[in-house]
Amino acid sequence: MYQDGKILVGMSGEEKVCIYPKMANRHGMIAGATGSGKTITLKVLAESFSDLGVPVFLADVKGDLAGMCRQGQTSESIQKRIDGMNLTREGFQFRNYPVTYWDVYGEKGLPLRTTISEMGPLLLGRIMELNETQSDILTIIFKIADDEGLLLLDTKDLRAMIQYVTENAKEYGAQYGNLSKQSLGAIMRAVVALEAEGGELFFGEPALEIGDWMRTDENGRGVIQILDCQKLINSPTMYSTFMLWMMSELFETLPEAGDGEKPKMVFFFDEAHLLFDSASKALLVKIEQVVKLIRSKGVGIYFVTQNPKDIPDGVLGQLGNKVQHALHAYTPAEQKGCKAAAQSFRENPEFDTYEVLTQLGIGEALISVLDEGGVPTIVKRCQILPPQSQMGALDEAARCEQVRGNLLYSKYAQMMDRESAYEILEKKVLDQQENEQRAAEAAAEEKQRQKEMAAYEKQKLREEEAARKAEEKKAAARDKQVKKTVKQAANSAAGTIGREFGNSIGKTLGGSFGKKVGGNVGASLGRGLFSTLFKL
């Protein structure tokens, strides 16, 4: 509850235990065993930050945070707590809060999307559970896409890019290093598996604009962004990676702010242990860097987990505001964890922190916050305030009404698909196929033209040969006719000359009889002589 410029978290007897707004971006932790009251503490803090005018993001893992848009109602246990802590005197009242619902699957809230490029190869490799070599190759794929101006927006873009690199692995290998086709195949299978888990829904556009979270309502209260994670939590790696991506987006998007009077935004990370489970060294370095530096952007991160030991020391040391609910100490390992948790607090001489930690009831917690000078206060045993908004889930009809009535619905409800790597590479393939088809058609046309030309030339040769033979035949016929004519003329001339010659001889030798015989003989001899001369 926001009161007197401070965030009232709980009461230690008559003493108020508060978080100072200017120290709220020094991060914090809400820890405790299942059923110890962590969710109530989270709601109380989220409501208080909203009243302070600070936008809030929180993950709803169990579905019991959705009712914050409704005014809370009293019950016997809540009224007992209100009376026991004299909260009515402090101005406690039930109220609703401005809420925007999100869901990466788009089922129980506005679709929360990002692009493949914005997620980046490091986080994407973690979602797809790639090994180190495969992650390195995925980084190279991103580099090639960047160098060639190919946008990676959704999973089909990534598949197209992997296929393109696989087909040209030899050429790219010379410039970017060896690109094993086995690793490329493994990455492709991982992308297909990611799509089967809903990857085609939460990778795409319009991608989330962080500025849409930095809003207040008409009363100046910070809007609470609730991400429904009931389905997403079934994929723990995907859940934790998405949460880390959102933290990274805040860090990379927001300008430097320094230490202000209050945070620009507060980010609650439920089931925080999932973030660190099986995280690579490079990823742990990134997480620690974001946690350390995001404070300067005016963002406070509050990790919600069962045990402080779930959080690496490098991150745990950055958490200034701590709310520790009860821990079990049944086994040696649990006892060791309880002792470590107790030792992380500044000791209170009035009680044994370890003993109290194992004896806390529901709604009780050990709290240590940063004072106005940034020094951790001594740990105090406190009763946590009840929330002012509705406890529990929200019915589907009311949730749907809230989602559709939100001002951001028209912006994020419908997925869009602009030109990116898939379309560009598909066009490139189609252009190549068209070029190949045109080349094949041109080759076929040239072949047909050459075939027709060859047929034409062949026909022409046949026609010329036929014409030549016909001409030769005609010439032969003419020669034959000439010879025949000449022969006939020669025969006639020879007969005439021979006859005249024979007549002359016969006349000389034998009168009329001799003339007749001499003429016939002379004609025959004349024809023979001229025939022989003609042949010569």
Secondary structure by P-SEA (a helix, b strand, c coil): cccccbbbccccccbbbbbcccccccbbbbbbcccccaaaaaaaaaaaaaaacbbbbbbbcccccccccbbbbbcaaaaaaaaaacccccccccbbbbbbbbbcccccccccccccccccaaaaaaaacccaaaaaaaaaaaaaaaaaccccccaaaaaaaaaaaaaaaaaaaaccccccaaaaaaaaaaaaaaaaacccccccccccccccccccccccbbbbbbbbccccccaaaaaaaaaaaaaaaaaaccccccccccccbbbbbcccccccccccaaaaaaaaaaaaccccccbbbbbbccccccccaaaaaaccbbbbcccccccaaaaaaaaaaaaaccccccccaaaaaacccccbbbbbbbccccccccccbbbbbbbccccccccaaaaaaaaaaccccccccbbbbcccaaaaaaaaaaaaaaaaaaaaaaaaaaaaaaaaaaaaaaaaaaaaaaaaaaaaaaaaaaaaaaaaaaaaaaaaaaaaaaaaaaaaaaaacccaaaaaaaaaaaaaaaaaaaaaaaac
